[in-house]
Amino acid sequence: MAFTPLHDRVLVRRIEGDEKTKGGLIIPDSAKEKPAEGEIIAVGAGARDEDGKRVKMDVKAGDRVLFGKWSGTEITLDGQELLIMKESDILGIIA
């Protein structure tokens, strides 16, 4: 994929959740919520501080992250549905 986000933005692919409940009921697509978990595909170089120096990104490609329900902008790139969001929209890294 030939796409690199700018500044402090990251490219995220959503990780789909389970299609069944713990009790074994199948959840139809219309009742599913969009997952708030994803994998970082690409990261930008980082924002600049007031002195013009780069601020290092805390996430890297391959990290699994949690993000807010309405975070990011949905795009389609090479047939994949992805999100572009700022690093500050990420709530945490899943170890």
matplotlib code that plots the C-alpha trace (Angstrom):
import matplotlib.pyplot as plt

x = [0.0, 1.5, -0.1, 1.6, -0.4, 0.9, 2.0, 0.4, -2.2, -2.4, -4.1, -6.1, -7.9, -10.8, -10.7, -14.1, -15.6, -17.4, -20.5, -22.0, -22.9, -21.5, -24.9, -24.5, -26.9, -25.8, -25.8, -27.1, -25.1, -27.8, -27.5, -23.7, -21.8, -18.7, -15.7, -13.6, -10.5, -8.0, -4.6, -2.3, -1.3, 0.8, 1.8, 2.9, 6.2, 4.7, 3.5, 5.8, 6.1, 6.3, 10.0, 9.5, 11.0, 9.2, 7.3, 7.8, 4.7, 3.8, 2.2, 3.8, 2.6, 1.3, 0.1, -3.5, -5.3, -8.6, -10.2, -13.4, -16.6, -16.8, -13.1, -11.5, -12.5, -13.6, -11.8, -11.6, -8.0, -7.1, -10.6, -10.2, -12.2, -9.8, -9.8, -7.5, -7.3, -5.1, -2.9, -4.8, -8.0, -6.4, -7.4, -4.7, -2.5, -3.6, -0.6]
y = [0.0, 3.3, 5.6, 7.5, 9.7, 13.2, 14.7, 13.0, 11.0, 7.2, 4.7, 2.1, -1.1, -2.1, -5.5, -7.2, -8.5, -11.8, -12.6, -14.6, -13.7, -15.7, -17.5, -18.6, -16.2, -14.9, -11.2, -9.9, -7.3, -4.7, -5.0, -4.9, -1.8, -0.8, -2.1, 0.3, -1.8, -1.8, -2.4, 0.4, 0.1, 3.2, 6.3, 9.8, 11.4, 13.1, 16.6, 19.6, 21.4, 25.2, 25.2, 23.3, 20.0, 16.7, 15.0, 11.3, 9.1, 6.7, 4.1, 2.2, 0.0, -3.3, -2.0, -3.1, 0.0, 1.1, 4.3, 6.3, 5.2, 8.2, 8.7, 9.1, 9.5, 6.4, 5.9, 3.1, 2.3, -0.6, -2.1, -2.0, 0.1, 2.0, 4.9, 7.9, 9.5, 11.7, 10.0, 11.8, 10.0, 6.7, 5.7, 3.1, 0.3, -3.3, -5.4]
z = [0.0, -1.1, 1.5, 4.3, 6.7, 7.4, 10.7, 13.8, 11.9, 11.7, 9.3, 11.2, 10.0, 12.3, 13.9, 13.7, 16.9, 17.6, 15.6, 18.5, 22.1, 25.0, 25.1, 21.4, 19.8, 16.4, 16.0, 12.7, 10.8, 11.3, 15.1, 15.3, 16.5, 14.7, 16.6, 18.5, 18.2, 15.3, 14.0, 13.0, 9.3, 8.9, 11.0, 10.1, 11.0, 14.1, 14.9, 15.5, 18.8, 19.2, 18.5, 15.2, 16.5, 15.7, 18.5, 18.3, 17.8, 20.7, 18.3, 15.4, 12.6, 13.9, 17.3, 18.3, 19.7, 21.2, 19.9, 20.4, 18.8, 16.5, 15.9, 12.6, 9.0, 7.0, 3.7, 1.1, 0.0, -2.3, -1.6, 2.2, 4.5, 6.8, 9.2, 9.3, 12.7, 14.9, 17.4, 20.2, 19.2, 20.3, 23.8, 24.4, 23.1, 23.7, 24.9]

ax = plt.figure().add_subplot(projection="3d")
ax.plot(x, y, z, "-o")
ax.set_aspect("equal")
plt.show()
